[in-house]
Amino acid sequence: MNPPHPRSFKTTAQRVKRVGLLVGLGAGLLVNAAEALAGTTVRDVLIGVRSLDFLKHPPSGSLDLALIYQPGLAVSEQEKTALVDAAGSGIKTETLTVHLVPVSVSDLARIEKFHFVLLTSGLQSHFQTIFERTKGKSILTMSADLDCVRSGRCVMGVVSQPLVRVLVNHAASEDAVVMFDESFRMMITEF
């Protein structure tokens, strides 16, 4: 997989317009049974995917997102199945089509081939290993488990219930060599 290529410069107004899309994603067609899950929802994933537009060098076209799950852990497997089913042939935005690729925690060496990684619920015992595998490799790690972000083991946390919250751990972002546009940093919680 080739690294994402920088797109043409986006004005702040264009980026702010996309923030409106972040908030309005609940009406999207992908919002379905996965919303009932206590952990990562389809809406969380949609918001995370929209956030990719705010990277210093945002991707475009088609890309694969590693969906990390733990076989045998019911909540993790249920989220994986619900998210993959809901995403179908890809999550589409104005500039991206994102395909979720399930990756078992027993096969974490594979995540180094991705630029974006999403963790399902219940992976607390794997936070450190995932962090070590992605450190310094420009891999954005996302989770709906905000403890992963607070502990500095995930770069970004996204939760959409009851309100949309996007958190970025500045130190984890620097460790992972993942940089966001200044306009995005003004709209999120960064610590």
N, C-alpha and C positions, 0 to 999 in steps of 0.2 A: 504494500500500500504506500503510495507516494504521499509526502507531506502536503498539506493544503497550500495552495498558492494564494498570495494576496490578491484581493479583488480591487477594483477601482475605489478611490476614496469616497466615503459616504459622508454626507454633511450631517451635522448634529441634528438637524430637523428630520432627516430620514431615519436616523437612529432612534430619536424620540418617538417617531411614528410607530416604530417597531415595538416600543415599550407598550404602547396602547394595545398592540396585538398580544403581548404577554398577558395582560390583564383580562382580555376578552376571549381567551382560549376555551373557556368553559363551554361555549356554544359549539365547539368543533364537533365534527362527525365521529371522532374517535372516542368521545366520552361515552363510556358504556359500563358494563359490569365491573370492569377493573376499578372504577371509582369506589366501589364498596369495600375494597381492600383497605386494611388499616395502614399499610405501608405505602410503597411507591404506587402512584396512580398514573393513568394515562395522561391526565392533565399535568402532573409533575414532569413527565417526560417531554410533553409538548413545550412547556415553559423552558425546560433545560435546552431543548433543541433550538428554540428561538433565541436563547441566550448566546448561542454560538456565533450569531451575527455580531456580537459585541467583542469578540476577540480582536486583538491587534491585527491579526492576519486571519480573518474569518474564512472558513471553507465555503465552497460552492459546489454544485453538481451533486454527485452521489457519494455517500460515505457510509461506512459501517461503524456501528457503535457496539462495543463489547458489553453485553448484559451479563454481569457476574452473578451466579447463583450457586447455592449449595444443594447438591442432590441429597435427598433424604430429609431435608429440612422443609417441612410442609409450607410455611409462609414464604420461603424463598422460591420454592418450585411453583407455588400458586401464582406468585407475582410474575415470574418468568413466563409462565404459560399465558396468563391474562394479557401481559404487555406484548408478547410476540403475536398473539392472536389479534389483538386490537390494531397493531401496527400493520398487519397484513403485508402488502407489497412495499411498504415504506411509509414513513411519516414525511409528509411533504410540506415544505414552506415555500416562500417566494423564490428562494435561491438554492434550496437543498432538498434532497430526498435521502432520508436516513433509514438505514436498515438495521434492525436489532439482531445481533448475532450472539446467541447464548454461549457463554463460556463458563464451564464448571470451575469451582475453586481448586479442584484437583489438577487443573490444566492452566494455571495462572501464567505460565511462561508465554502463552499465546497473547496475553494482553499487550505485550510490547509491540505487537504488529498494528495496534489501533492507536488513534489519536484521541479517542473519546471512550470513556468507560463509565458505565452506570452500575451501581451496586444495588442489589435487591435487599430487602430487610433480612435481619438475622445474621449478618456477616461480621459482627463486632470482633470475633476472634480472628478475622482475616484482615482487618484494617491495616495493621502494620505491614503484613506481607504485601498487600496490594500497593501500599504507599512506597515500599522499597522497590517494587517492580516498576513503578512509574516515575520515580524521582529522577529529575534531570532529563527526562525524555520528551518533554512537551506533550504529555498526555493529560488531558483534563479529566479528573475523576469527579463524578457527581453522585449524590445520594439524597434520598428523602430522610435519611437518618442524620439529623443535624449534629448528633454526637460525633459522627465521623469528621464533620467540618470543624467543630469546636476543638476536637483533639488534634487537629492539624494533619489528619490522615487522608482527608478528601479536600479538594480544592473548592468545590461548590456544592451547596445544599439547596434543594428546591422543594418547597412544600406549598400546596395550593389550597389546603383546607385548614381552618375556615377562611383564611385570607392568604393571598399569594405572598410568599416570603422567599427571597433569594439571598443566601448568605455566601460570602466568599472569605476563605481564610487566606489572608495576605501572605503569611509565611509559607503555607502549603503551595500557594500559587507560585511564589518565587522558587521554592524547592523543585517544583515540577516544571519550571520554565514555561508557565502559561500566563500570558499577559492580556489583560482586558483593556479596552478603550476607556479613556477617561469619562466619557459620557455615561457609560454603564456603571462605573464605580460610584457615580453620584446618585444612582437610583437604587442601589442595593445596600445591604448591611455588610460591611467589611470589617474584619478584626484581625 
